[in-house]
Amino acid sequence: MNDIVFSGKLEFLNLAELIQLIGNNGSTGVLQLQSSYEPIPAFIYFLNGNPVDAENGPDSGLTALYSLFGWQTGDFSYSVGPARKSKAIHKNRMEIILDGLRMVDDGKVKMVGPAPALSSTGAAAARARKMTQLKGPMVDYIYVVDEESFVDGEVVTQEGKHGSWIWVVLDGLVDIVKTTERGPEVILRLAEGSFVGSFASFLPGDHVRSAAAVARGDNTQLGVIDAPRLAGEFASLTPVFRRLLISVDKRLKDLTDGLLSVRAKQLQNLQPSQGLEPFIPDAEGKEGLFTIKNGQVAIVRHTDYGQIRLAELSKGDFFGVFPFLEFGHEPHGASVFASPDIEVGEVDEKLLSTEYDRQSTTMRNLIEHTSACISITTQLIEDAFVKAKEGRRRA
């Protein structure tokens, strides 16, 4: 392991913030935590920004990692270098952050720290709400051509209107809002480093905004991205890479529709279509990236309360293990169901990874932003689904 690259106090940066910071930098290394209330240090091992294993006393893996969200005080240090650990954790970092903070808030994690920290309800809930804000990596100002200021409640983009501009949040917050029969619904709250806009902006023809963006806070600062330059970079991608990004963007739209359905208690809309059968079930462990040549595919998550259809895919879409994306779906966080006429082709992951590495920082950040949106929206769907099912059971 190489030398320590940064260190500090958990009182200044909590574990959720540390995981997000390391993740945004795609770093590989080891995070060490030490508390005066515990006899030995704990460790979290990262590969390309995602936790792959953890150790806390006799516990390891996800159990150990969740337990560390209860450490309220102590020291941390992060060292870059090979993690030298096999992958024992298959959830992606955004799911881990949301789950860990929720477990703290629900009293399912032992609090470690001085006596006042043992009463965690208010502080943990506040942190959980804060972490539902999607933060991005540091902004690449090379692609920022202008800056705009917005006051609280000011509309940045209107749902249903035409436009292809993309912004990056420099300061403040932006709500992504969809119109429903029940009124406006906030889907996500974006913080610094997140993008307002999607890959659909690069497609030919007029782009219709699928959601509104509304500034929150007295002085929200957005950077206007050099759209023609980024569109040129998108156009220079290989056809397979472009199709993959559009497929990922489509998956996010399906998830957004699913979230609105479950919030409206229309749970039947989240069930897989009839006639689909498991194609790559979780237990099979088959990994790879595939493109659909014919037929239909559904990405399905299993819960204690039943199945949730996360996305429906068709010809030209992609599924499987995405080499540079971690949004917590198949093969470990969801199963793949397919129609009887399914035909697929295997995709060369190494070529895609090489092409990804050649992209500008802004393009990679936009790709990572889309992946993080998928991860958070997935968790919001599952939470709302379970809550609705529990409500029906109590009734």
Backbone torsions as a table, in degrees:
resi	resn	phi	psi	omega
1	MET	NA	138.6	-179.2
2	ASN	-79.3	-178.6	-178.5
3	ASP	-66.1	159.3	177.5
4	ILE	-64.7	133.2	-179.3
5	VAL	-101.1	-26.2	170.8
6	PHE	-158.7	155.3	-178.7
7	SER	-152.7	169.4	180.0
8	GLY	171.7	-160.5	-177.1
9	LYS	-109.0	140.0	176.8
10	LEU	-65.5	-22.0	176.0
11	GLU	-67.5	-23.3	-179.5
12	PHE	-94.3	-44.2	175.5
13	LEU	-127.0	113.0	179.3
14	ASN	-79.9	175.0	-173.4
15	LEU	-61.7	-40.9	180.0
16	ALA	-59.3	-43.4	179.9
17	GLU	-67.8	-35.8	179.1
18	LEU	-66.8	-43.3	179.4
19	ILE	-62.2	-41.3	-180.0
20	GLN	-68.1	-39.1	179.3
21	LEU	-62.9	-47.6	179.5
22	ILE	-65.4	-39.3	179.8
23	GLY	-64.5	-42.5	-179.0
24	ASN	-63.0	-23.5	179.1
25	ASN	-95.7	-1.0	178.6
26	GLY	58.4	34.1	-171.1
27	SER	-85.5	151.6	173.3
28	THR	-114.5	127.2	-178.2
29	GLY	171.5	-160.0	-176.1
30	VAL	-131.1	130.2	174.1
31	LEU	-101.5	121.5	178.3
32	GLN	-105.7	132.9	177.3
33	LEU	-117.9	137.9	179.0
34	GLN	-136.9	131.8	-179.3
35	SER	-128.8	142.7	176.9
36	SER	-70.0	-10.7	179.6
37	TYR	-94.5	-0.7	178.6
38	GLU	-127.1	142.8	-173.9
39	PRO	-72.1	-28.9	-177.0
40	ILE	-132.7	156.4	178.7
41	PRO	-71.4	162.3	175.5
42	ALA	-114.7	159.7	-175.8
43	PHE	-137.1	143.1	172.2
44	ILE	-126.3	128.7	-176.5
45	TYR	-104.2	130.9	-176.0
46	PHE	-116.5	142.3	172.2
47	LEU	-130.3	116.8	-179.8
48	ASN	53.4	38.1	174.9
49	GLY	90.6	-5.2	-178.3
50	ASN	-115.4	136.7	177.5
51	PRO	-63.9	131.8	178.4
52	VAL	-114.6	-17.7	177.5
53	ASP	-165.4	164.3	178.3
54	ALA	-153.6	156.4	177.7
55	GLU	-137.3	128.1	174.6
56	ASN	-143.7	98.4	-175.1
57	GLY	60.9	-129.9	-179.2
58	PRO	-77.8	-10.7	-176.6
59	ASP	-88.6	151.9	176.5
60	SER	-142.5	174.0	176.9
61	GLY	65.7	-146.5	-175.4
62	LEU	-65.9	-34.2	178.4
63	THR	-60.4	-45.4	179.2
64	ALA	-65.2	-41.9	-177.4
65	LEU	-63.3	-45.1	179.5
66	TYR	-63.2	-36.5	-179.0
67	SER	-63.0	-26.8	-176.6
68	LEU	-76.4	-13.4	174.7
69	PHE	-68.3	-14.5	177.3
70	GLY	-85.7	-4.7	179.2
71	TRP	-79.0	106.9	-176.0
72	GLN	-88.2	-27.9	179.6
73	THR	-133.0	161.9	178.0
74	GLY	138.8	-173.4	-179.1
75	ASP	-114.2	150.4	174.2
76	PHE	-132.1	153.7	172.5
77	SER	-147.2	141.9	-178.5
78	TYR	-121.8	128.7	178.6
79	SER	-118.7	133.2	177.6
80	VAL	-88.2	153.9	-179.9
81	GLY	140.2	174.2	-179.0
82	PRO	-57.1	132.4	-179.2
83	ALA	-73.4	-27.2	178.8
84	ARG	55.0	41.1	178.3
85	LYS	-137.5	141.1	173.3
86	SER	-75.1	162.0	-174.5
87	LYS	-80.7	104.4	178.2
88	ALA	-100.3	-14.7	-179.9
89	ILE	-115.0	125.4	-176.5
90	HIS	-111.9	-5.4	173.8
91	LYS	-77.0	149.2	178.4
92	ASN	-85.9	169.0	-167.6
93	ARG	-65.8	-35.8	-178.3
94	MET	-67.5	-38.7	175.3
95	GLU	-63.3	-41.6	-179.6
96	ILE	-62.8	-44.4	-179.6
97	ILE	-60.9	-50.1	-178.1
98	LEU	-64.2	-42.6	178.9
99	ASP	-64.7	-44.7	-177.5
100	GLY	-62.2	-45.6	179.6
101	LEU	-67.5	-35.6	177.9
102	ARG	-66.2	-40.2	179.1
103	MET	-64.6	-36.5	175.2
104	VAL	-63.8	-46.5	-177.8
105	ASP	-63.5	-33.7	-179.1
106	ASP	-86.0	1.3	179.4
107	GLY	75.6	19.5	-178.4
108	LYS	-91.1	-3.2	179.3
109	VAL	-120.5	132.1	178.2
110	LYS	-67.1	128.4	178.7
111	MET	-83.3	134.6	-178.8
112	VAL	-120.5	116.1	-178.2
113	GLY	158.5	-171.5	179.7
114	PRO	-65.2	163.1	-173.7
115	ALA	-50.2	-44.2	-178.5
116	PRO	-59.5	-28.1	-177.9
117	ALA	-73.4	-15.5	-178.7
118	LEU	-68.9	-22.6	174.1
119	SER	-95.0	96.0	-163.9
120	SER	-103.0	-4.6	-167.4
121	THR	-54.5	-54.7	-175.3
122	GLY	-66.2	-50.4	-176.3
123	ALA	-65.9	-43.1	-178.5
124	ALA	-65.9	-40.9	179.4
125	ALA	-63.8	-38.9	178.8
126	ALA	-64.8	-40.6	179.1
127	ARG	-66.5	-40.0	179.3
128	ALA	-60.9	-42.6	178.1
129	ARG	-64.8	-38.7	-179.5
130	LYS	-63.7	-40.6	-174.2
131	MET	-76.9	-11.0	172.4
132	THR	-73.4	-10.3	171.5
133	GLN	-74.5	132.1	-178.5
134	LEU	-88.2	116.0	177.2
135	LYS	-103.1	146.5	177.6
136	GLY	-110.5	179.9	177.0
137	PRO	-72.2	179.9	179.4
138	MET	-61.7	141.3	-175.2
139	VAL	-72.9	136.1	173.6
140	ASP	-90.6	100.6	-172.8
141	TYR	-72.0	-7.4	178.2
142	ILE	-61.3	-32.1	-177.6
143	TYR	-95.4	-0.1	179.4
144	VAL	-90.9	116.7	-175.7
145	VAL	-101.7	-13.4	-179.7
146	ASP	-162.7	162.7	176.3
147	GLU	-126.0	139.9	-180.0
148	GLU	-128.9	145.1	179.8
149	SER	-109.3	142.1	179.4
150	PHE	-134.1	143.7	177.5
151	VAL	-94.7	168.8	-177.7
152	ASP	-57.8	126.9	178.3
153	GLY	87.9	-6.1	-179.5
154	GLU	-74.2	136.5	-177.7
155	VAL	-81.8	125.7	176.8
156	VAL	-86.4	-49.1	174.7
157	THR	-135.1	149.6	179.6
158	GLN	-105.8	136.6	176.8
159	GLU	-62.5	134.5	178.4
160	GLY	86.6	-8.6	179.2
161	LYS	-89.7	157.9	179.7
162	HIS	-85.7	145.4	177.6
163	GLY	168.1	148.3	-178.3
164	SER	-128.2	9.8	178.9
165	TRP	-70.5	148.2	175.2
166	ILE	-125.0	135.7	176.8
167	TRP	-117.6	160.0	169.0
168	VAL	-122.4	137.7	-177.7
169	VAL	-76.2	119.1	178.2
170	LEU	-93.1	-36.3	-179.8
171	ASP	-158.9	145.1	179.5
172	GLY	92.6	-161.6	-174.6
173	LEU	-133.7	151.6	175.7
174	VAL	-135.0	127.8	176.1
175	ASP	-91.8	134.9	171.3
176	ILE	-95.4	119.7	-167.6
177	VAL	-124.6	135.0	175.5
178	LYS	-115.1	143.3	176.1
179	THR	-83.6	131.6	177.5
180	THR	-132.8	174.9	177.5
181	GLU	-64.3	-22.7	-179.5
182	ARG	-91.9	-0.2	-177.7
183	GLY	111.3	-172.9	-179.1
184	PRO	-64.4	137.9	177.7
185	GLU	-122.1	124.9	175.8
186	VAL	-79.3	121.7	179.9
187	ILE	-88.2	-52.5	-179.2
188	LEU	-141.8	154.6	172.6
189	ARG	-115.9	119.8	-175.4
190	LEU	-95.7	138.7	176.6
191	ALA	-118.4	-168.2	-174.2
192	GLU	-51.8	135.8	176.9
193	GLY	89.1	-10.0	178.8
194	SER	-84.4	160.9	-176.4
195	PHE	-109.3	143.0	169.8
196	VAL	-105.3	106.5	-173.9
197	GLY	131.1	167.9	-175.1
198	SER	-145.8	179.1	178.7
199	PHE	-63.8	-21.3	179.1
200	ALA	-60.7	-23.5	178.6
201	SER	-62.7	-21.8	-176.4
202	PHE	-91.6	-5.1	-177.8
203	LEU	-79.2	153.4	179.2
204	PRO	-62.4	151.7	177.9
205	GLY	89.7	179.2	-179.9
206	ASP	-73.7	135.0	178.9
207	HIS	-99.5	122.2	178.4
208	VAL	-97.9	126.5	-178.8
209	ARG	-65.6	128.8	-179.3
210	SER	-85.7	-9.4	179.6
211	ALA	-154.9	162.0	175.4
212	ALA	-92.3	156.0	174.0
213	ALA	-122.8	125.8	-174.8
214	VAL	-126.7	128.8	-179.7
215	ALA	-70.3	143.2	175.8
216	ARG	-126.9	129.7	-176.7
217	GLY	109.2	160.9	-173.8
218	ASP	-72.0	-25.4	-175.0
219	ASN	-148.0	79.0	178.0
220	THR	-86.1	126.7	-178.8
221	GLN	-108.9	124.2	177.7
222	LEU	-118.3	140.9	175.2
223	GLY	-97.0	129.0	177.9
224	VAL	-81.0	121.2	-178.5
225	ILE	-80.2	143.0	175.6
226	ASP	-67.7	85.5	-173.1
227	ALA	-60.7	-46.2	179.1
228	PRO	-58.8	-39.1	-179.8
229	ARG	-66.1	-44.2	-179.9
230	LEU	-69.5	-36.4	176.9
231	ALA	-64.0	-37.1	176.6
232	GLY	-64.1	-38.8	177.8
233	GLU	-65.9	-40.4	178.2
234	PHE	-63.0	-41.9	-178.9
235	ALA	-66.2	-26.2	-178.7
236	SER	-82.0	-7.2	178.4
237	LEU	-67.6	155.9	173.6
238	THR	-64.8	152.9	-179.7
239	PRO	-54.8	-38.6	-177.7
240	VAL	-68.3	-36.5	179.4
241	PHE	-69.1	-41.5	178.0
242	ARG	-61.7	-45.0	-179.2
243	ARG	-63.4	-35.4	179.1
244	LEU	-64.1	-44.0	-179.4
245	LEU	-65.6	-40.2	177.9
246	ILE	-65.8	-37.0	177.6
247	SER	-65.1	-41.0	177.6
248	VAL	-64.2	-40.5	178.2
249	ASP	-63.3	-40.4	177.6
250	LYS	-63.5	-38.7	178.6
251	ARG	-60.6	-40.3	178.3
252	LEU	-63.8	-39.9	178.6
253	LYS	-64.3	-40.2	176.4
254	ASP	-60.8	-42.6	179.7
255	LEU	-63.5	-40.6	178.7
256	THR	-61.9	-44.2	176.9
257	ASP	-61.9	-39.1	178.8
258	GLY	-65.0	-39.0	178.4
259	LEU	-63.0	-42.7	178.6
260	LEU	-64.7	-37.0	178.9
261	SER	-64.1	-46.3	-176.6
262	VAL	-70.6	-32.0	175.6
263	ARG	-67.5	-28.3	177.2
264	ALA	-86.7	7.2	-179.9
265	LYS	64.8	22.0	177.1
266	GLN	-93.8	66.5	-171.8
267	LEU	-67.2	-23.3	179.9
268	GLN	-63.6	-23.8	179.7
269	ASN	-71.3	-11.7	-178.2
270	LEU	-100.3	7.1	179.9
271	GLN	-88.3	143.1	178.2
272	PRO	-62.1	149.4	178.2
273	SER	-63.1	153.7	179.2
274	GLN	-67.6	147.3	174.3
275	GLY	89.8	-1.9	178.1
276	LEU	-90.0	142.7	-179.5
277	GLU	-127.0	155.1	-179.6
278	PRO	-56.0	133.3	178.7
279	PHE	-109.7	-48.1	174.4
280	ILE	-130.4	78.6	-179.5
281	PRO	-66.2	157.3	-178.2
282	ASP	-53.8	-44.4	-173.0
283	ALA	-67.3	-21.5	-176.7
284	GLU	-71.1	-32.3	176.1
285	GLY	72.1	12.1	179.2
286	LYS	-75.3	127.4	-177.2
287	GLU	-122.0	151.2	-178.9
288	GLY	157.0	167.5	178.1
289	LEU	-111.6	132.1	-174.4
290	PHE	-129.5	151.5	171.2
291	THR	-115.7	144.6	-176.0
292	ILE	-86.3	121.8	176.3
293	LYS	-94.2	-29.5	178.9
294	ASN	-160.9	148.5	177.4
295	GLY	97.8	-173.8	-177.1
296	GLN	-124.0	149.3	178.7
297	VAL	-133.6	140.8	172.9
298	ALA	-121.6	134.5	174.7
299	ILE	-95.2	119.8	-168.6
300	VAL	-125.8	129.8	174.3
301	ARG	-102.0	139.9	179.6
302	HIS	-101.5	133.4	176.6
303	THR	-129.2	172.5	177.2
304	ASP	-66.5	-14.5	-176.9
305	TYR	-109.1	9.4	178.6
306	GLY	123.6	-177.1	-177.0
307	GLN	-88.7	148.1	174.8
308	ILE	-123.7	120.7	174.0
309	ARG	-79.2	116.6	-178.4
310	LEU	-85.8	-37.7	-177.0
311	ALA	-157.6	152.3	172.8
312	GLU	-116.2	129.1	-175.3
313	LEU	-119.8	154.8	-178.2
314	SER	-141.9	-166.4	-175.3
315	LYS	-52.8	130.0	179.8
316	GLY	94.0	-14.7	178.5
317	ASP	-81.8	171.1	-176.2
318	PHE	-125.3	149.8	173.4
319	PHE	-152.1	163.7	-179.5
320	GLY	116.7	-146.0	-178.6
321	VAL	-95.7	110.9	178.3
322	PHE	-82.8	125.4	-169.3
323	PRO	-64.9	-27.2	-176.7
324	PHE	-124.1	15.3	-179.9
325	LEU	-126.3	140.6	177.0
326	GLU	-130.8	91.2	177.8
327	PHE	-115.5	13.0	168.6
328	GLY	75.9	27.9	176.4
329	HIS	-101.8	-132.1	-178.1
330	GLU	-67.5	149.5	3.9
331	PRO	-93.6	-12.9	-171.7
332	HIS	-91.9	-29.2	-177.7
333	GLY	-102.8	-1.9	179.8
334	ALA	-163.6	160.4	176.8
335	SER	-106.0	160.1	177.2
336	VAL	-108.3	123.4	174.6
337	PHE	-110.0	143.1	-175.6
338	ALA	-138.0	156.0	176.5
339	SER	-76.4	159.7	-177.8
340	PRO	-60.0	-26.8	-177.2
341	ASP	-91.9	20.5	-175.3
342	ILE	-65.1	135.2	171.6
343	GLU	-134.6	130.3	-177.5
344	VAL	-130.9	159.9	173.1
345	GLY	-124.7	140.3	179.8
346	GLU	-81.9	141.0	-175.9
347	VAL	-105.1	142.0	178.1
348	ASP	-76.1	102.4	-176.7
349	GLU	-66.7	-33.9	-178.2
350	LYS	-65.0	-40.5	178.8
351	LEU	-64.7	-40.7	177.8
352	LEU	-64.2	-43.1	179.4
353	SER	-61.8	-41.3	178.3
354	THR	-63.3	-42.2	179.1
355	GLU	-66.7	-39.1	177.4
356	TYR	-59.7	-44.7	-178.1
357	ASP	-63.1	-23.7	-178.5
358	ARG	-82.5	-10.9	-174.9
359	GLN	-75.0	160.7	177.3
360	SER	-65.5	161.2	178.2
361	THR	-59.0	-39.8	-178.9
362	THR	-65.4	-42.2	178.2
363	MET	-63.6	-43.9	178.4
364	ARG	-64.2	-38.5	178.2
365	ASN	-63.5	-39.6	179.1
366	LEU	-65.7	-39.2	176.7
367	ILE	-63.7	-45.4	178.9
368	GLU	-63.7	-38.1	178.1
369	HIS	-60.5	-44.7	179.2
370	THR	-62.7	-41.4	178.1
371	SER	-61.8	-43.8	179.9
372	ALA	-65.3	-38.0	176.7
373	CYS	-60.8	-41.4	178.4
374	ILE	-62.0	-44.4	-178.1
375	SER	-62.0	-48.8	-177.7
376	ILE	-66.9	-43.7	-179.1
377	THR	-63.1	-38.1	176.3
378	THR	-58.9	-45.7	-179.0
379	GLN	-66.4	-36.9	177.9
380	LEU	-64.5	-38.7	177.6
381	ILE	-63.1	-48.3	-178.2
382	GLU	-62.2	-43.5	179.3
383	ASP	-60.3	-46.3	-178.8
384	ALA	-67.2	-37.3	179.4
385	PHE	-63.9	-48.9	-179.8
386	VAL	-63.0	-42.1	179.2
387	LYS	-62.0	-42.8	179.5
388	ALA	-65.6	-41.8	179.4
389	LYS	-65.1	-42.0	177.7
390	GLU	-63.3	-38.5	178.5
391	GLY	-62.7	-42.3	178.5
392	ARG	-65.4	-37.2	-178.8
393	ARG	-67.3	-40.7	178.7
394	ARG	-67.2	-34.8	-179.8
395	ALA	-69.2	NA	NA
